[in-house]
Amino acid sequence: MRYFLELAYNGTPYHGWQRQPNAVSVQETIEQALSMILREEIGIMGAGRTDTGVHAKQLMAHFDVDKNLDEETLRYKLNCILPKEIAVYGVRKVRPSAHARFDAVSRSYEYHISFIKNPFAIDTTYYLKKKLDLTVMNEAAEMLLNYTNFKCFSKSKTDVKTYNCDIAEAKWEVIENGLIFKISANRFLRNMVRAIVGTLIEIGEHKLSVVDLERIIMSEDRGEAGYSVPAAGLFLTAVEYPKTIYIE
């Protein structure tokens, strides 16, 4: 039987999603809890790999087990065992072929910027003192929808077959004392969102122009793009799947 877990976590105390030999990860923490409850070794596959310090308001992961489970009971037990930084919102049975990573049709991220020094948000926002030109930042963000190759925003050493991503939404929104950048696509490259945000901030500071963004994308060179913003302000907010993968 295959089940999907709907998860949320504060990534501050973890070295990213993926299990690592000498550091505590979100994946390892959840696998240990599942294995303890189900009394067998359980491995999970996530929809993506968030980096150290990155958060998730929704991340989906799947696991296999040779028995039917009471989804609500498992959810309750997991939340009792897991650390306070990790929550399980749901457990749902899916078709045996369903895959948390490969069947995802859309992923969405948010990046949070604060214009005031807030000691209670240091792990979830990027404190930025500089004034930004929101009009040109949104003009540049909209331009991203016209391109598919985003090698210029990808981490240099990464093993991928293609740098193509179909961006469906990219925009800045004003909130009280800050900004939120929202972006959705079918897939993302490693460090892509943080590099895009850093580049858009430099456009908002008038260090780069909207015209420069086209040059940067066409260069396919990470060195041409802007800086990578800190991990703390980044949230994976949604992962979407075809309804056909679920078993009612």
C-alpha positions as CSV (number, residue, x, y, z in Angstrom):
1,M,0.0,0.0,0.0
2,R,1.2,3.5,-0.8
3,Y,0.3,6.5,1.3
4,F,0.9,10.3,0.9
5,L,1.8,12.4,3.9
6,E,0.9,16.1,3.9
7,L,3.6,17.9,6.0
8,A,4.6,21.3,7.2
9,Y,7.8,22.2,9.0
10,N,10.0,25.0,10.3
11,G,13.3,24.3,8.7
12,T,15.5,26.3,11.1
13,P,16.9,23.5,13.2
14,Y,17.3,21.1,10.2
15,H,20.0,20.6,7.6
16,G,17.4,20.6,4.8
17,W,14.9,17.9,3.8
18,Q,17.2,15.2,2.5
19,R,18.7,12.5,4.8
20,Q,22.4,13.1,5.4
21,P,25.1,11.0,7.1
22,N,26.3,13.6,9.7
23,A,23.4,16.0,10.1
24,V,19.8,15.9,11.2
25,S,17.3,16.3,8.4
26,V,13.5,16.6,8.1
27,Q,13.3,13.3,6.1
28,E,15.3,11.3,8.6
29,T,13.2,12.7,11.5
30,I,9.9,11.6,9.9
31,E,11.3,8.2,8.8
32,Q,12.3,7.5,12.4
33,A,8.9,8.4,13.7
34,L,7.1,6.3,11.1
35,S,9.4,3.3,11.7
36,M,8.7,3.5,15.4
37,I,4.9,3.6,15.0
38,L,4.7,0.9,12.3
39,R,7.4,-1.2,13.8
40,E,9.3,-1.7,10.5
41,E,11.9,0.2,8.6
42,I,10.1,2.9,6.6
43,G,11.6,5.2,4.0
44,I,9.9,8.2,2.5
45,M,10.2,10.1,-0.8
46,G,9.4,13.9,-0.8
47,A,8.1,16.1,-3.5
48,G,11.3,18.1,-3.4
49,R,14.4,18.9,-1.4
50,T,14.4,22.1,0.6
51,D,17.8,23.4,1.7
52,T,19.0,24.1,5.2
53,G,16.8,26.7,6.9
54,V,14.1,26.6,4.3
55,H,10.5,26.0,5.5
56,A,7.5,24.2,4.1
57,K,3.8,25.2,4.6
58,Q,3.0,22.1,2.6
59,L,5.2,19.3,1.4
60,M,4.0,15.9,0.2
61,A,5.9,12.7,0.7
62,H,5.0,9.0,0.0
63,F,5.8,5.8,1.8
64,D,5.0,2.1,1.3
65,V,3.7,-0.4,3.8
66,D,2.2,-4.0,3.5
67,K,-1.1,-3.3,5.3
68,N,-4.0,-1.0,5.4
69,L,-3.7,1.9,7.8
70,D,-6.1,4.0,9.8
71,E,-5.0,7.4,8.3
72,E,-6.4,9.6,11.1
73,T,-4.8,7.4,13.9
74,L,-1.4,7.5,12.1
75,R,-1.6,11.3,11.7
76,Y,-2.4,11.6,15.4
77,K,0.5,9.3,16.5
78,L,3.0,11.0,14.2
79,N,2.1,14.4,15.6
80,C,2.6,13.1,19.1
81,I,6.1,11.8,18.4
82,L,7.5,14.4,15.9
83,P,9.3,17.5,17.2
84,K,7.3,20.7,17.5
85,E,8.9,22.0,14.3
86,I,7.2,19.3,12.2
87,A,3.5,18.7,11.7
88,V,1.5,16.1,9.7
89,Y,-1.7,17.6,8.3
90,G,-3.0,14.5,6.6
91,V,-2.4,10.8,5.6
92,R,-4.0,9.6,2.4
93,K,-4.0,6.3,0.5
94,V,-2.9,6.7,-3.1
95,R,-2.6,4.4,-6.1
96,P,0.5,2.1,-6.0
97,S,2.1,4.0,-8.9
98,A,1.6,7.4,-7.4
99,H,4.9,9.3,-6.8
100,A,5.3,12.3,-4.6
101,R,8.1,13.8,-6.7
102,F,7.4,12.8,-10.3
103,D,3.6,13.1,-10.3
104,A,3.6,16.7,-8.9
105,V,2.2,19.0,-11.6
106,S,2.9,22.3,-9.8
107,R,4.9,23.7,-6.9
108,S,4.6,27.1,-5.3
109,Y,7.0,29.1,-3.1
110,E,6.9,32.3,-1.2
111,Y,9.8,34.6,-0.1
112,H,9.2,36.9,2.8
113,I,10.9,40.2,3.3
114,S,10.6,42.5,6.3
115,F,11.4,46.2,6.3
116,I,11.4,46.4,10.1
117,K,13.7,44.7,12.5
118,N,11.6,42.0,14.1
119,P,13.4,39.7,16.6
120,F,10.4,37.3,16.5
121,A,10.7,36.8,12.7
122,I,14.5,36.3,12.3
123,D,14.1,32.7,11.2
124,T,11.2,33.3,8.8
125,T,11.9,36.6,7.0
126,Y,14.8,38.5,5.3
127,Y,15.3,41.8,7.0
128,L,16.1,44.4,4.3
129,K,16.8,48.0,5.1
130,K,17.0,49.3,1.5
131,K,14.1,50.9,-0.4
132,L,12.9,49.0,-3.4
133,D,11.2,50.0,-6.6
134,L,8.3,47.5,-6.6
135,T,7.0,48.6,-10.1
136,V,10.2,47.5,-11.9
137,M,10.5,44.4,-9.7
138,N,7.0,43.2,-10.8
139,E,7.8,44.1,-14.4
140,A,10.9,41.9,-14.2
141,A,9.0,39.2,-12.4
142,E,6.4,39.1,-15.2
143,M,9.2,38.7,-17.8
144,L,10.1,35.3,-16.2
145,L,7.0,33.8,-17.7
146,N,8.4,34.4,-21.2
147,Y,11.3,32.0,-20.7
148,T,11.9,28.3,-19.9
149,N,15.7,27.9,-19.5
150,F,16.7,29.1,-16.1
151,K,20.3,27.8,-15.9
152,C,21.4,31.2,-14.8
153,F,19.5,30.8,-11.5
154,S,20.6,27.2,-10.8
155,K,23.3,26.1,-8.4
156,S,26.4,25.5,-10.4
157,K,27.1,21.9,-9.4
158,T,23.8,20.1,-9.8
159,D,22.9,16.9,-11.6
160,V,19.9,17.7,-13.8
161,K,18.9,16.6,-17.3
162,T,17.3,20.0,-18.2
163,Y,17.2,23.5,-16.9
164,N,13.8,24.1,-18.3
165,C,10.9,25.1,-16.0
166,D,7.5,26.4,-16.9
167,I,6.7,29.3,-14.6
168,A,3.0,30.0,-14.3
169,E,3.1,32.9,-11.7
170,A,5.7,35.3,-10.4
171,K,4.8,38.4,-8.6
172,W,5.5,40.7,-5.6
173,E,2.8,41.6,-3.1
174,V,2.9,44.3,-0.5
175,I,2.2,43.3,3.1
176,E,2.4,45.3,6.3
177,N,6.0,46.3,6.8
178,G,7.2,44.1,4.1
179,L,6.9,42.2,0.8
180,I,6.1,38.6,-0.3
181,F,7.3,37.2,-3.6
182,K,5.1,34.4,-4.9
183,I,6.2,32.0,-7.7
184,S,4.7,28.8,-9.1
185,A,6.1,26.4,-11.7
186,N,6.0,22.8,-12.7
187,R,9.5,22.3,-11.3
188,F,12.4,24.3,-9.8
189,L,16.1,24.0,-9.9
190,R,18.4,24.0,-6.8
191,N,18.6,27.5,-5.3
192,M,16.5,28.9,-8.2
193,V,14.0,30.8,-6.1
194,R,16.6,32.4,-3.9
195,A,18.7,33.5,-6.9
196,I,15.6,34.9,-8.7
197,V,14.7,36.9,-5.6
198,G,18.2,38.3,-5.1
199,T,18.3,39.3,-8.8
200,L,14.9,41.0,-8.5
201,I,16.0,42.8,-5.4
202,E,19.0,44.2,-7.3
203,I,16.6,45.4,-10.0
204,G,14.5,47.0,-7.3
205,E,17.6,48.8,-6.0
206,H,18.4,49.9,-9.6
207,K,21.7,48.1,-9.6
208,L,20.3,46.1,-12.5
209,S,17.6,47.0,-15.0
210,V,14.7,45.0,-16.4
211,V,16.6,44.8,-19.7
212,D,19.5,43.2,-17.8
213,L,17.2,40.4,-16.8
214,E,16.8,39.2,-20.4
215,R,20.6,39.3,-20.8
216,I,21.1,37.3,-17.6
217,I,18.6,34.6,-18.6
218,M,20.0,34.3,-22.1
219,S,23.6,34.1,-20.7
220,E,22.8,30.8,-18.9
221,D,25.5,31.8,-16.5
222,R,24.9,31.9,-12.7
223,G,27.7,34.4,-12.3
224,E,25.7,37.0,-14.3
225,A,22.6,36.8,-12.0
226,G,22.2,38.5,-8.6
227,Y,23.0,37.2,-5.2
228,S,21.2,34.3,-3.4
229,V,19.0,35.6,-0.6
230,P,19.1,33.9,2.8
231,A,17.2,30.7,3.3
232,A,15.2,31.9,6.3
233,G,12.6,33.8,4.2
234,L,11.8,30.9,1.8
235,F,8.7,28.7,2.1
236,L,7.4,25.9,0.0
237,T,3.7,26.6,0.1
238,A,1.9,24.1,-2.1
239,V,2.4,21.0,-4.2
240,E,-0.4,20.0,-6.5
241,Y,-1.2,16.6,-8.0
242,P,-3.8,15.1,-10.4
243,K,-6.9,13.9,-8.5
244,T,-6.6,10.5,-10.2
245,I,-3.7,9.5,-7.9
246,Y,-5.9,9.3,-4.8
247,I,-8.0,6.3,-3.7
248,E,-11.3,7.5,-2.3
